[in-house]
């Protein structure tokens, strides 16, 4: 097992780091540093900068705009973007729908959808969770009934509701899991994967305002929504196969090691400046230092574990198995722990949702800190809750 970067990989890291330093717009860098809310245009602006460079979809095949990077280079790129503080590349098109179409889509679907996804011309969202069907996704109830019509063509009529639809208010299209057959005894059967234009009559989006006051997630309602049959991906009733493939891509990217390293570095600097009750820098408080050190060690262990997966993928050429859930569990727990320690370090200054301190260092660190803390409570739930991930590891990896 080789957990070290080669000379070429180290040179590639330097290339990416240098390019990001020059090409990441300062206003976007500042928004990330200050935990400001990013709008649709902010997200698409960074997407198009990377698309112009040819770096927006590293994992895609070369013929569709991919970079031909190996798995280690792709990991280095993601880590450097996280550490530099770039806006996130919205995964729903690039990392979810795109790979699904590459694996399961028809030639016509690839030709129709992939160029717009790559160039950032279409904003996608994910229609998975429903009221009562989140981690237990196989219990979903949104129904799609196929109608055969010689005049207007075969289509589906979709009725139901999706919830916690991230950035659904920005989206042009949504990919959905729907139930096309309710007669089967096994719940995972009879589910299909549909691509739906959000401008279709019968779709309504209602915001869900979170406790931090932000509008990030939504409810999406489908009332007699007509969807062309050619928007079915893979076979009817085989959507669960597609969903499992998609979730594997999603979970591999939830560790966010680069972003956590950036937040840890910021926290250490602030703790060295912030005074505790005894008048000494907070970093000298044994209890706080112990908590901070523990998170740093866990982050180092997570990075090594991630490198192990990368080495396996580099040697086998195969995607990781069920044990990739370890990255999701530990990565999200570390992200939450860092926000908790940041709140503790800022003390009373962490409470306002807007900065009120006069000192610049307080402004820089505490701006948006409380909303970020609230928002990161969700990380251990999305992409399959950590409790479900532990069940997956127990069953698929440990055989319990």
C-alpha positions as CSV (number, residue, x, y, z in Angstrom):
1,X,0.0,0.0,0.0
2,X,1.4,3.4,-1.0
3,X,0.0,6.4,0.8
4,X,2.5,8.9,-0.6
5,X,2.1,11.2,-3.5
6,X,4.4,10.6,-6.5
7,X,6.6,13.3,-7.8
8,X,4.2,13.9,-10.7
9,X,1.2,14.0,-8.3
10,X,3.0,16.5,-6.0
11,X,3.7,18.7,-9.1
12,X,0.0,18.4,-10.1
13,X,-1.0,19.6,-6.6
14,X,1.3,22.7,-7.0
15,X,-0.2,23.4,-10.4
16,X,-3.8,23.3,-9.1
17,X,-2.9,25.3,-6.0
18,X,-1.3,28.0,-8.2
19,X,-4.1,28.2,-10.6
20,X,-6.7,28.5,-7.9
21,X,-4.7,31.3,-6.3
22,X,-4.9,33.3,-9.5
23,X,-8.3,32.4,-10.8
24,X,-10.6,32.2,-7.8
25,X,-12.4,35.6,-7.8
26,X,-11.7,37.5,-4.6
27,X,-15.4,38.3,-3.9
28,X,-16.3,34.6,-4.1
29,X,-13.3,33.8,-1.9
30,X,-14.5,36.3,0.7
31,X,-18.1,35.0,0.6
32,X,-16.8,31.5,1.5
33,X,-14.5,32.8,4.2
34,X,-17.3,34.8,5.8
35,X,-19.9,32.0,5.4
36,X,-22.1,34.3,3.3
37,X,-25.0,32.8,1.4
38,X,-24.2,32.0,-2.2
39,X,-26.8,32.7,-4.9
40,X,-27.5,30.9,-8.1
41,X,-25.3,33.2,-10.1
42,X,-22.4,32.8,-7.7
43,X,-22.5,29.1,-8.0
44,X,-22.8,29.1,-11.8
45,X,-20.1,31.7,-12.2
46,X,-17.5,29.5,-10.5
47,X,-18.9,26.5,-12.4
48,X,-18.3,28.2,-15.7
49,X,-14.8,29.4,-14.8
50,X,-13.8,25.7,-14.2
51,X,-15.7,24.6,-17.3
52,X,-13.7,27.1,-19.4
53,X,-10.5,25.6,-17.9
54,X,-11.7,22.1,-18.6
55,X,-11.6,21.1,-14.9
56,X,-15.3,21.1,-14.0
57,X,-16.0,17.4,-14.4
58,X,-12.7,15.5,-13.7
59,X,-14.4,12.1,-13.3
60,X,-16.2,12.2,-16.7
61,X,-14.8,10.4,-19.7
62,X,-12.5,12.5,-21.9
63,X,-15.0,12.4,-24.8
64,X,-17.6,14.3,-22.7
65,X,-15.2,16.9,-21.3
66,X,-13.4,15.0,-18.6
67,X,-9.8,15.6,-17.7
68,X,-8.4,12.0,-17.9
69,X,-7.1,12.5,-14.3
70,X,-6.5,9.4,-12.2
71,X,-8.3,9.0,-8.9
72,X,-5.5,10.5,-6.9
73,X,-5.4,13.6,-9.1
74,X,-9.2,14.0,-8.7
75,X,-8.8,13.8,-4.9
76,X,-6.0,16.3,-4.9
77,X,-8.1,18.7,-6.9
78,X,-11.1,18.4,-4.5
79,X,-8.8,18.8,-1.5
80,X,-7.1,21.9,-2.9
81,X,-10.5,23.5,-3.8
82,X,-11.7,22.8,-0.3
83,X,-8.6,24.3,1.3
84,X,-8.6,27.3,-1.0
85,X,-12.2,28.0,-0.1
86,X,-13.8,27.8,-3.6
87,X,-17.6,27.8,-3.9
88,X,-18.9,24.3,-4.1
89,X,-19.6,22.7,-7.4
90,X,-23.3,21.8,-7.1
91,X,-23.2,18.0,-7.2
92,X,-26.7,17.3,-8.5
93,X,-25.8,17.7,-12.1
94,X,-22.0,17.1,-12.3
95,X,-21.5,14.3,-9.7
96,X,-25.0,12.7,-9.6
97,X,-27.1,13.1,-12.7
98,X,-24.1,13.2,-15.1
99,X,-22.5,9.9,-13.9
100,X,-25.9,8.3,-13.9
101,X,-26.5,9.3,-17.5
102,X,-23.0,8.2,-18.5
103,X,-23.7,4.8,-16.9
104,X,-27.4,4.2,-17.7
105,X,-28.5,6.9,-20.1
106,X,-29.4,6.3,-23.8
107,X,-27.3,8.0,-26.5
108,X,-30.1,10.5,-27.0
109,X,-30.2,11.4,-23.3
110,X,-26.4,11.8,-23.1
111,X,-26.5,14.1,-26.2
112,X,-29.4,16.1,-24.8
113,X,-28.4,16.6,-21.2
114,X,-24.6,16.2,-20.7
115,X,-23.4,19.3,-22.6
116,X,-25.7,21.6,-20.6
117,X,-24.7,20.0,-17.3
118,X,-21.0,20.4,-18.2
119,X,-21.3,24.1,-19.3
120,X,-23.5,25.1,-16.4
121,X,-26.4,26.0,-18.6
122,X,-28.9,23.9,-16.6
123,X,-29.2,23.8,-12.8
124,X,-30.3,20.4,-11.3
125,X,-31.7,19.3,-8.0
126,X,-32.4,15.9,-6.4
127,X,-35.9,14.5,-5.8
128,X,-35.3,11.7,-3.3
129,X,-36.6,12.4,0.2
130,X,-40.3,12.6,1.0
131,X,-42.2,13.1,4.2
132,X,-41.7,9.9,6.1
133,X,-39.2,8.6,3.4
134,X,-35.7,9.9,4.1
135,X,-33.2,7.4,5.3
136,X,-35.9,4.7,4.6
137,X,-35.9,5.8,1.0
138,X,-37.5,2.6,-0.3
139,X,-40.8,3.6,1.3
140,X,-41.3,6.5,-1.1
141,X,-44.8,7.2,-2.3
142,X,-44.6,9.7,-5.2
143,X,-46.4,7.9,-8.0
144,X,-45.8,7.9,-11.7
145,X,-48.4,6.2,-13.9
146,X,-47.5,5.4,-17.5
147,X,-50.0,6.5,-20.1
148,X,-49.8,5.2,-23.7
149,X,-51.0,7.9,-26.1
150,X,-50.5,7.6,-29.9
151,X,-51.3,11.3,-30.4
152,X,-49.0,13.0,-27.8
153,X,-46.6,10.1,-27.2
154,X,-46.1,7.9,-24.2
155,X,-45.7,9.8,-20.9
156,X,-46.0,9.5,-17.2
157,X,-48.4,11.3,-14.9
158,X,-46.6,12.1,-11.6
159,X,-48.3,12.9,-8.3
160,X,-46.7,13.3,-4.9
161,X,-44.3,15.3,-2.9
162,X,-40.6,15.6,-2.3
163,X,-39.0,17.4,0.7
164,X,-35.7,18.8,1.8
165,X,-35.0,19.5,-1.9
166,X,-31.7,21.4,-1.7
167,X,-31.6,24.5,-4.0
168,X,-34.8,23.4,-5.7
169,X,-35.8,27.0,-6.0
170,X,-32.8,27.5,-8.3
171,X,-33.3,24.4,-10.3
172,X,-34.3,24.1,-14.0
173,X,-34.6,20.2,-13.8
174,X,-35.0,17.6,-11.1
175,X,-34.2,13.9,-11.2
176,X,-36.7,11.9,-9.2
177,X,-37.3,8.5,-7.7
178,X,-40.9,7.6,-8.3
179,X,-43.0,4.5,-7.8
180,X,-44.2,3.0,-11.0
181,X,-45.5,-0.3,-9.6
182,X,-47.0,-0.6,-6.1
183,X,-48.0,-4.3,-6.4
184,X,-44.6,-5.8,-5.7
185,X,-43.8,-7.1,-2.2
186,X,-40.2,-5.9,-2.1
187,X,-40.2,-2.1,-1.7
188,X,-37.0,-1.6,-3.7
189,X,-38.8,-3.0,-6.7
190,X,-41.2,-0.9,-8.8
191,X,-39.2,2.3,-8.4
192,X,-38.1,4.3,-11.5
193,X,-35.7,7.2,-12.2
194,X,-37.3,10.1,-14.0
195,X,-35.9,13.4,-15.3
196,X,-38.4,16.2,-14.9
197,X,-38.4,19.8,-16.3
198,X,-39.2,22.1,-13.3
199,X,-41.2,24.4,-15.6
200,X,-43.7,21.6,-16.3
201,X,-47.3,22.6,-15.3
202,X,-48.3,21.1,-12.0
203,X,-45.0,21.5,-10.2
204,X,-44.9,23.9,-7.3
205,X,-42.0,24.7,-5.0
206,X,-42.5,25.9,-1.4
207,X,-39.5,27.1,0.7
208,X,-38.5,25.5,4.0
209,X,-36.9,28.3,6.0
210,X,-34.3,26.8,8.4
211,X,-33.6,27.8,12.0
212,X,-30.7,30.0,10.8
213,X,-33.1,32.0,8.6
214,X,-31.7,30.7,5.4
215,X,-33.6,29.4,2.4
216,X,-31.6,26.4,1.1
217,X,-34.2,23.5,1.1
218,X,-37.7,23.2,-0.2
219,X,-40.8,21.1,-0.6
220,X,-41.7,20.2,-4.2
221,X,-45.2,19.1,-5.1
222,X,-46.3,17.2,-8.2
223,X,-49.9,17.5,-9.2
224,X,-50.8,15.6,-12.4
225,X,-47.3,16.4,-13.9
226,X,-46.8,15.1,-17.4
227,X,-43.4,13.7,-18.1
228,X,-42.3,12.3,-21.5
229,X,-41.5,8.6,-21.4
230,X,-38.1,9.2,-23.0
231,X,-37.1,10.9,-19.7
232,X,-37.0,7.5,-18.0
233,X,-33.5,6.6,-17.2
234,X,-32.6,2.9,-17.4
235,X,-35.5,0.4,-17.2
236,X,-38.9,1.0,-15.6
237,X,-38.9,-0.5,-12.1
238,X,-35.1,-0.5,-11.9
239,X,-34.6,2.9,-10.4
240,X,-33.2,1.4,-7.2
241,X,-30.2,0.1,-9.1
242,X,-29.6,3.7,-10.4
243,X,-30.1,5.2,-6.9
244,X,-27.5,2.9,-5.3
245,X,-25.0,3.8,-8.0
246,X,-25.7,7.5,-7.5
247,X,-25.4,7.4,-3.7
248,X,-22.0,5.7,-4.0
249,X,-20.8,8.8,-5.9
250,X,-22.4,11.1,-3.4
251,X,-20.9,9.4,-0.3
252,X,-17.3,9.4,-1.7
253,X,-17.4,13.2,-1.7
254,X,-18.9,13.9,1.7
255,X,-15.7,13.7,3.8
256,X,-14.7,17.3,2.7
257,X,-11.2,16.9,4.0
258,X,-9.8,20.0,2.3
259,X,-12.6,22.2,3.7
260,X,-12.2,20.8,7.2
261,X,-8.4,21.5,7.1
262,X,-9.2,25.1,6.1
263,X,-11.6,25.5,9.0
264,X,-9.2,23.8,11.4
265,X,-6.4,26.2,10.4
266,X,-8.7,29.2,10.9
267,X,-9.9,28.0,14.3
268,X,-6.3,27.5,15.5
269,X,-5.3,31.0,14.5
270,X,-8.4,32.5,16.3
271,X,-7.9,30.4,19.4
272,X,-4.4,31.7,19.6
273,X,-5.7,35.3,19.7
274,X,-8.9,34.9,21.7
275,X,-8.6,35.4,25.4
276,X,-10.1,32.9,27.9
277,X,-11.6,33.7,31.3
278,X,-8.1,33.7,32.8
279,X,-6.8,36.3,30.3
280,X,-4.6,33.8,28.5
281,X,-5.1,32.7,24.8
282,X,-7.8,30.1,24.5
283,X,-5.3,27.7,22.8
284,X,-3.5,27.5,26.2
285,X,-6.6,26.2,27.9
286,X,-5.9,22.5,28.5
287,X,-9.5,21.4,27.9
288,X,-10.0,23.3,24.7
289,X,-6.6,22.3,23.4
290,X,-7.5,18.6,24.1
291,X,-10.7,18.9,22.1
292,X,-9.0,20.7,19.3
293,X,-6.1,18.2,19.2
294,X,-8.5,15.3,19.2
295,X,-10.4,16.6,16.1
296,X,-7.0,17.3,14.4
297,X,-5.9,13.7,15.0
298,X,-9.3,12.4,13.7
299,X,-8.9,14.5,10.6
300,X,-5.5,13.1,9.9
301,X,-6.8,9.6,10.4
302,X,-9.6,10.4,8.0
303,X,-7.2,11.7,5.4
304,X,-5.1,8.5,5.7
305,X,-8.2,6.3,5.3
306,X,-9.2,8.3,2.3
307,X,-5.8,7.7,0.8
308,X,-6.2,4.0,1.4
309,X,-9.4,4.0,-0.6
310,X,-7.6,6.0,-3.3
311,X,-4.8,3.5,-3.4
312,X,-7.2,0.6,-3.7
313,X,-9.0,2.4,-6.6
314,X,-5.7,3.2,-8.2
315,X,-4.6,-0.4,-8.2
316,X,-8.0,-2.1,-9.0
317,X,-9.6,0.5,-11.2
318,X,-12.9,-0.3,-9.4
319,X,-15.1,2.1,-7.3
320,X,-15.1,1.6,-3.5
321,X,-17.4,-0.8,-1.8
322,X,-19.8,-0.3,1.1
323,X,-17.0,0.6,3.4
324,X,-16.8,4.0,1.8
325,X,-19.5,4.8,4.3
326,X,-16.7,5.2,6.8
327,X,-15.7,8.4,5.0
328,X,-19.2,9.8,5.2
329,X,-19.6,9.0,8.9
330,X,-16.3,10.4,10.2
331,X,-16.1,13.2,7.7
332,X,-19.4,14.7,8.7
333,X,-18.7,14.2,12.4
334,X,-15.5,16.1,12.1
335,X,-17.3,18.9,10.2
336,X,-19.8,19.2,13.1
337,X,-17.1,19.0,15.7
338,X,-15.2,21.9,14.1
339,X,-18.4,24.1,14.1
340,X,-19.0,23.3,17.8
341,X,-15.4,24.2,18.7
342,X,-15.7,27.4,16.7
343,X,-18.8,28.4,18.6
344,X,-17.1,27.7,21.8
345,X,-14.0,29.7,20.8
346,X,-16.1,32.7,19.8
347,X,-18.1,32.6,23.0
348,X,-20.8,35.3,23.2
349,X,-19.7,36.7,19.8
350,X,-21.0,33.5,18.2
351,X,-24.6,34.3,19.0
352,X,-25.5,37.0,16.5
353,X,-26.4,36.0,13.0
354,X,-24.7,39.2,11.8
355,X,-21.3,40.4,13.1
356,X,-21.4,43.2,15.7
357,X,-17.9,43.4,17.0
358,X,-15.6,46.3,16.1
359,X,-12.4,44.3,15.8
360,X,-11.7,43.0,12.3
361,X,-10.5,39.6,13.5
362,X,-13.7,39.1,15.4
363,X,-15.7,40.1,12.3
364,X,-13.8,37.7,10.1
365,X,-14.2,34.7,12.3
366,X,-17.6,35.2,13.8
367,X,-19.5,36.5,10.7
368,X,-22.0,33.8,9.8
369,X,-20.7,31.4,12.4
370,X,-24.0,30.7,14.2
371,X,-25.9,30.0,10.9
372,X,-23.0,27.7,9.9
373,X,-23.2,25.8,13.1
374,X,-27.0,25.4,12.7
375,X,-26.7,24.4,9.0
376,X,-24.0,21.7,9.7
377,X,-26.4,19.8,12.0
378,X,-27.6,18.3,8.7
379,X,-24.3,16.8,7.5
380,X,-24.8,13.6,9.5
381,X,-28.2,13.1,7.9
382,X,-27.9,13.8,4.2
383,X,-26.6,11.1,1.7
384,X,-28.1,8.6,4.1
385,X,-28.0,9.2,7.8
386,X,-24.9,8.1,9.7
387,X,-27.0,5.5,11.5
388,X,-28.0,4.0,8.2
389,X,-24.3,4.1,7.1
390,X,-23.3,2.1,10.2
391,X,-26.0,-0.5,9.2
392,X,-24.5,-0.7,5.7
393,X,-21.0,-1.3,7.1
394,X,-22.3,-3.9,9.5
395,X,-24.2,-5.8,6.8
396,X,-22.1,-5.4,3.7
397,X,-18.6,-5.2,5.1
398,X,-18.6,-7.0,8.4
399,X,-21.3,-9.5,7.4
400,X,-23.2,-9.1,10.7
